[in-house]
Amino acid sequence: MIKGLLLMLLLAAGAEAQDSALAARGQSVFKDQGCYGCHTVGKTGTPIATDLSRIGTKHDQAYLGAWLRDPAQQKPRQHMPKLKLTEAEVQALTAYLGSLR
């Protein structure tokens, strides 16, 4: 029983560390893609488009991933361009945006 609980705790800690590393990569993608040119996170960025500081409380990761893959499919009248992101970049950026609470 104790071994099982310990294993569950270790697995949870490992998953959390993995999620944290993916979100950190997503933050780098956010910067590298120039997202701060239109969006703000905290006090950083340009307030032209949506403030993303708490976007993770408003949308789940499935929605965020779909948005990043094709913004016009989610909201046709939005001005966000379709970014040329690899699937790995989408996953990382989704993790980062989902972590913003």
N, C-alpha and C positions, 0 to 999 in steps of 0.2 A: 504494500500500500504506500509506504513512504517512498520507495524507489519510483513508483509510478508517478507520484506527485512531484518528486524532484525532476523526473524526466520531463513532465509537462511544463514545469517552470523553466527548465533549461531551453526547451523548444520555443516557448513563448518569448524568452529573452533573446534567443537567436533570431526569431522572426522580427522582433522589434528592432534589433540592430540592423537587420537587412533592410527593413522599411526605412530606417533612418538614413542609411547609406544611399538608398535609391532616391530619397527626397533631397539629399545633399547634391547628388548628380543632377537632379531636376532643377535645383537652384542655379547650378552652373549653366544648364541649358537655357534657363530663363534669362540669365545675363548675356550669354553668348548670342542668343537670338535677338537681343535688343528689345526685349519685352518691356523694359523700363522706359523705353521711348514713348510709350503710350499709357502704360499702367503704373500704378503705385502699389507698393507693398510697404506698409508702415509709412515712414517719412521719405522713402526712397522712390524715385521715379517721377514721371510726368503725368499729371492728372487730366489727360485727354480722354482716356477711356476708363472703364470700370476700375475702381479700387479693389484689388484682389486680396487685401489684408485678411479677410475672413471668408474667402470663397469656399473653403473646405467645410464651413458650416451650412452653406447654402446648397451645395451640389455634391452628389456622391461621385466616386472616382469613375464610374461607368459613364456618367454624363460628361465629366471633364475630359475623358479620353475621346469620346465622340466629338466633342466640341473642338478639340485640338486637331483631330483628323480632318474635319470639314465643318468650319463654323457656319457656313451658309446653309448647310443642311439642317442645323439646329435652329438657326434664326436667320432667315433669308435677308432681312433688311439691316443686319448688323454690318459694320464697316471693317470687321476684323478680316485680314487676309488669310487665305489658306497657306499655312506655313509648310515648307518642305522639311519635314521632320522624319527621321527614321522611326521605326516602331520602338526601338530602345529609347530614343529621345522622348517619344510620346509617353511611354511608361514612366520614365523618370520625371518628366514634367507633371504628369498626372499625380504622381506620389507627392511631389513638392506642393502643388496647388491644393491637394487634398489635406495636406498637413497644416495649411494656413487657417488658423482658428482664432 
